[in-house]
Structure formats: C-alpha cells, structure tokens
Amino acid sequence: MAQNSGKPASGVEASKFMNSIQQDKRNRQEEVNTLLRLIYETKPEKILDVGCGRGRYLIPLLERGFNVTGVEINGAQVKSLPEQYRDQVISPDQAIQLQETFDLIIMSHVIEHIEIKDFIDFMDSYLRLLRSNGWLMIATPLLYEGFYDDYDHVKPYTHKAIATLYSDNTQFQKKPKYRLNLTYVWFRIWPLKLSDYPGEAVWRVHLKQVANKFLEALYYLSGRIISRRTGWIGAFQKVE
C-alpha cells in the first residue's frame, strides 16, 4: 500500500484542486443568478440580506433600485465593499434591535455556519423581522467533499429538515416561534465523483481519475441529469 510521504501535492493533485475550484465558481454563479431571479419575481419593497459579505446580492439589488439593508459580522468584508454601499450594512447586534419589518430576507451561505443548538434562536431573531407572508430565501451547501474545507462550516442543513422544523410537526423538543412553508427548491448539481483517500495505491488513484472523467462526460451528455446535489436554494413563505 502506498504511504503518504508528506511531500507537496503533485501536479495531478494540484490540477484536480484547480478544476474543483473552477467547477465551484461555475455552479456558484448559476446559484447567484437563480436566487436573484427569484428575488426579482417576488418584487419585494424592503430586503434584509443577512450575511451580505462582499455584496454578492446587496450590490446588484441596490443597483436595480431595491431597498436593501445588509447584515454582516465580518468588518473586513464590510470594508471591502465599495464605499457608497457601506452605509447600507449593519452589524448583527444592530439587526436584532430593528423594529421594522421586511418583505424578504436573504440567507445565502449562512446557516451552515450555525450550530444545531443555536439554530432556532438564530432563525427566530431574524424571522421576527419578516412580515406575515413575507419570503425567506436560503442558499446553502449540502454535504460534499469540499464542505469542511471551509473551517467555519459546522453542519449541512437540508431543505426538508428546515421545512419540517418550521411546520406543524410536534416531534421536536424545542419548537420555533414561527412557521414557514417551503414553496420552491432548486438544487446546485455537480458531476458524480469517486473520492480519493490518503494512502491509496497509485493505480487506484489513476483508475478513479479515468472513472471521474467518464462520469463528467455523462453529466454533460445527459443534459446534467446524471449528477449529484451539492447545494440548494429554498423559497420559504412565512405563515401566521
């Protein structure tokens, strides 16, 4: 059995890593376009963008004339925003003190950073700010080989788990204050892939590379039907 020598990654490994990054960028842009389309279709008057980061949604929405308030805990990311947009961003501490309500709340790549024990309290603190029949748009990754490459990722949450938690289901010891109805879900998809493991024999690694090329070809030839889900967007409507 081949042993891990501790040497730097080979050219093949580096190439695989870069290909994965490119695949992620393509899928992320498709995700962004899908979420923006959903937002445009709902035509909200007031939007709260929780975890707005560097303005992936904040900036295009403001540029289209939407009334958007961003929430961001990372001061460095706020400073990276163009100066004209920084005044539109508040801290989480400021957000929980707001007395106004919003027609739509965005949580893009936020909930996977929240521990289970804190999840309901975190969500309730923002759902308080969502008007009755308002929309919560969630975008989040599912469990895949790159999920824990982000050190801050805690847990992948599925759309079904959240829909069940915010339904009339009584199986949970702690129930949220609010109810949500899942009305739409979209999945981010990638080609099927066989994973590599540390210490694998070289011949097995090369065999998997060939198999993965075949699976990638199937992905495109099938019109992306033969695929795996690596993330999702859900449109939830607040129910009284």
Secondary structure, DSSP 8 states (H G I E B T S, - for coil): ----------HHHHHHHHHHHHHHHHHHHHHHHHHHHHHHHH--SEEEEET-TTTTTHHHHHHTT-EEEEE-S-HHHHHHS-HHHHTTEE-HHHHTT----EEEEEEES-GGGS-HHHHHHHHHHHHTTEEEEEEEEEEEE-S-TTGGGSTT------HHHHHHHTSS----SS--SSEEEEEEEEEEEE-------TT--HHHHHHHHHHHHHHHHHHHHTTT-S-EEEEEEEEEEEE-
